[in-house]
Amino acid sequence: MNRKISQKSIETFVSCLVQEEKSSATIAKYTRDIEKLRKYAKNREITKALMIEYKKYLYDTGKYKTTSINSFIIAANRYLEYMNWQDAKVKTFCVQNDPFCAEDKLLSKQEYKTLVNTANQQGKFRLSMILQTICMTGIRISELSAITVSSVRQGHTEVKNKGKLRQIILSPSLQKLLLLYIKNEGIESGIVFKTSHGAPLDRSNIWKEMKNLCIYANINPEKVFPHNLRHLFALSFYQVGHDIAKLADMLGHSSIETTRLYIKTSSTEHCRQLEEMDLICATTIPHN
């Protein structure tokens, strides 16, 4: 039996994902990950031994985080299930969750405000509004097209992602800003953030604009990408209400364990919170 990855099998696998109503982003990622495995296999048959070898190769290159390798394996295993090659599936790496976010990866509220102010100063009002919309709603960059003129006027919108439908509330302050932006830009209907041809903005273009903005805002570009704004929303919302179940619903997470990853703080912030507990008494140890 031929157990080689063919272009046709990838196409039918993608069709299966479409039928399962997977998001376009998920389908694109699975496709890239299967192509990665196909390139490694080099027309060899897919066996358990090859998959173990592939898993070791991904780790030994040192190019990928363990979590990224696990995502590659999950995609590969899903494809193997589809092809009825379950005997070739391999386990993911066990990963101990880091309780803190790396200091150089965490975007602070002040840095976010600096980005917004810099965008406004440069006349990049669309970028400014995109930053604020994501950060005030927690939506994914792929969900920006749900922000329409009618939804802004209503003060809420609905987002469908990964087979789930959730309602997004636009705060009065965000609604006011968006209405002003819509008026100034002369947008009468449809998607608010769109190209000159009326199509939804491409995530790569938004990402590029954000990176360029870092130069003028004097902020580490490693901290600035659309998903980090979603993290900032999650952390800010949790710090106000400490309701992780409600936050999970707002982010569209099926598991609270996923939401927990979004509310991790830096070790510096953790130390500050420990000091605020004020549990150290006056020094009783005698000085020499």
Secondary structure, DSSP 8 states (H G I E B T S, - for coil): ------HHHHHHHHHHHHHTT--HHHHHHHHHHHHHHHHHHTT----HHHHHHHHHHHHHT--S-HHHHHHHHHHHHHHHHHTT-GGG----------SSB-TTT---HHHHHHHHHHHHHTT-HHHHHHHHHHHHH---GGGGGG-BHHHHHHTEEEEEETTEEEEEE--HHHHHHHHHHHHHHT--SSBSSB-TTS-B--HHHHHHHHHHHHHHHT--GGG-SHHHHHHHHHHHHHHHH--HHHHHHHHT-S-HHHHHHHT--BHHHHHHHHHHT-------S---
